Amino acid sequence: MDTRTTRTMLYTSQILALTSVFLLAVWNLIYFVFIYKKDKFYAGMGDIPTNVYTQQNKKNFLFTMLAESVILICFFGYFLCVTAAYSTDMHGPEEEEGAAEDNKSTGSKGSKGSKKSAKPEENKEEAAAAGDA
């Protein structure tokens, strides 16, 4: 369903995704530069004897992680701009419809007054038409 609320949530989700990727990259950078002191890094899951862990250099891991993070941040930044443009472009007609509805509601109040003033004119036109016939 495409409403103003869902478009706002889409924009907000892009901000949250961008923030999450950025904070994860910052945390990994801080952890592996300042806290983790070994040169080798083991990544994987499960038991160590089953050898599902891969051994990486800390510098290689940081370079790969930062490169992936920069790519993801660029993509999410792009999609943030796209969703912002989408939200504002799609919001335009709703404002016009809302303004038209406001004009109708205020116009209907004004039209009652104009009908009262227009009735004598209509009567004159009807009388003139009847007189011509």
C-alpha positions, 0 to 999 in steps of 0.5 A, a space after each residue: 500500500 502506497 501512502 504517505 506513512 509507508 513512504 516515510 517509513 521507507 525513507 526512515 528504513 534507509 536512514 537506519 540501514 545506512 546508520 547500521 552499516 556505518 556503526 558496524 564499520 566503526 565498531 569493527 575498525 575500533 575493535 580490530 585496531 585498538 582492542 584485538 592485538 593478534 595479527 591473525 584473525 579467525 573467522 567462521 563457525 562451529 568447532 575448531 577441529 572440523 576446520 570451518 574457520 578461515 585464517 586471515 590477516 588482520 589488515 586484509 580483513 580490515 581492508 575487505 570490511 571497510 571496502 564492503 562498508 564503503 560500497 554499502 554506504 554508497 548504495 544506501 546513500 543513493 537509495 536514501 536520495 531515491 526514496 526522498 525524491 520518491 516521497 516528495 514526488 508522490 506527496 505532491 498530488 496528495 497535497 493538491 487533492 487535500 487543498 482541493 478538498 479544503 477548497 470544496 469545503 470552504 467553497 461549499 460554504 461560500 457557494 451557499 452564500 453565492 447561491 442566495 445572491 445568484 437566485 435573483 439573477 437566475 430568476 431574472 434570466 428565467 423571467 427574461 427567457 419567459 418574456 422572450 417566448 
